[in-house]
Amino acid sequence: MLDTIGGVETTGYKKCKDLASFEASGKEIWLIRAPRKLDLSQIKTLPVDFTGEGKATLENKGLTFEVRENLQDDGSGLSVLVPADKHTLVSGTSVNRMFTVSETVDLEQKAQTSKRKASDDELEPEVPEEHKKHKKDKKDKKEKRDKKESKDKKDKKDKKEKKEKKHKHK
């Protein structure tokens, strides 16, 4: 069941019970977008390439991620909601920088791994015995059906010929 508020899916969000104070003055606020596959609880530091020329990468649970600053999007129009009191949020300071974390895949390495895996395995994957039996049953049923259809056609043809012979003799 999906949890929604005002038509927006809220699955995966945690309800804030108490809004603590947040002082943003004199601080630079960054918005960091990250995929769900990235376990943020495991991240202690985030590599960032401030020059925009290289790649800042990190590994998490066997996956590789790339961190890039969104230089085209200056974050205008975005602001951090800060608590005005224990139950109310108001627009606080604006976002200074935006970063996107994306999963990266080395296609060449993935292709080599796939080729290696295919050559290690047999060309035809091993099918469990129960699936083989199911296939055999289907094949047997099809053969029976085809045989019956063939017999029915032959019987129909024989009846027609018999009827024609009977009419010729009259």
N, C-alpha and C positions, 0 to 999 in steps of 0.2 A: 504494500500500500504506500503510495506517495504522500508525503506530507507537503502541503502547500499553504502559503499565506498570500492572499491577494493574487492567486494564479501563478505564483513563483514557487518553484520546487525548493524545499528547504531541507531535503534529505542530506545528511552529512554535516549540517550546521549544528552548533551547540548553542543552547539558549543561555544568555548571559543573565545570571541571577542578580548580580550587584555591579553597577558601573563604578569602578574606582576612578579616582581623579587622574587626568592625563595632561601633563604640561608639555605642549609642543613648541612653545616659543623658543627660538634660538636653535631648533633642531631641524635637520634636513629630513624630509619624509620621502620614503621610497615606496613605490607600489611594485610588488614582485608577483608576477603571474607564474604559477607552476602547475604542471599536470598532476592529476590524481595519483599516477603511478609513483610519483616521487614522495617518499616518506620523509616529510619535513621534520619529524621528531628526531631523525637520525642525522640531520644536518647541523653541524656545529659552526662552520664558516662557509661563506658563499664566495667562490672566486669570481671576480669581476674584471673585465678588460676595459679600463677607462679610456684607452686610446681609440677603440673601435676598429683596430686593425687586425687583432688576433682573435683567438677563440678562448673563452674561459670555459673549461669543462669540469665536470665532476662525475663520480661514479656512485651509484646507490643501488644496492641489491642486484648487482650484475648488469644494470642498465647504465648507459652513458647519457648524460645530459649536458646541454650547452646553455650558457648564460649570456644573453645579449641585451645591451641597453637599447631601448626604443628611442633613437635619436629623432625620428620624424614626429613622434607623439610627445609633446612637451607636458602633457598632463593637465593642460588648461581645461577647466570645467570640472576637474576632479578635486574633491577635498576630503579630508579625514573627518569623520563624525566623532565628536568628543562629547563626553557627558557634561550636561549643564547641571543636572542633579542626579539622584540615584535612579531615576526612571526615564530621563529624557536625554536624547542625543541632539546636538546642534552642529552645524558646519563649523569646523575649526580651521586649521591651517590647510593650505593647498599641497598637492603632491609635487615634489621637486624633480624626481626622476622616476622613470618606469623601466623595469627589466622584465624580460620574458625568459623563462626556463623551458627548454624544449628537449624532448628525447631525440637522440641522434642514433642513426643506424649506419654502420659501415656496410654498404651494399656489396662491395667486392668481397669482403670477408664473409658475409652472410652467404653469398653465392658459392664460395669455395667450401664452406662448411656444409652446405646443402649437397654439393657434388660429392664430397667425401662421404657424407652420410648415405647417399644413394648408392655409391659403389660398395660401401660396407654391407648394406642390407641387400637382400635378394631383390630382384626386379619386381617380384610379386610379393606383396606383404602377406605374412602368415595370417590366415583367416581362422578364427576359432571354429572348433568342430561343430558347434551348434548352428553357426551360420552356414557351414557347408551342408548340413542336413537340411536346413531351411531352403537353400538353393536347389538341392536335389529334389525335395518335395515339390517345389514350384515347377521344376523341369518335368517331373513325372506327371503332374497335373496337366501341364501344357500338352505333353505327348498324348495323354489319354483324351483330352479335349480334341486335339487335331485328328486322332484316330477315329473318334466318334463322328466328327464332322465329315470326314472322308467316307465313313461307312454310310452315314445318312445320305450323302450326295449319291453314292453308288446305288443305294436302295431306291432313292427317288428316280434315278435314271432307269433302273431295272423296271420299276413300276410303269414308267412312261412307255418304255419299249413294249412291255407286256400289253398295255392298254392299246397301243398302236397296232400290234399284231392281232389283237382281238377284233378291232374295228376292221381290219383288212379282210378277215375271214367272213365277215357278215355279208 
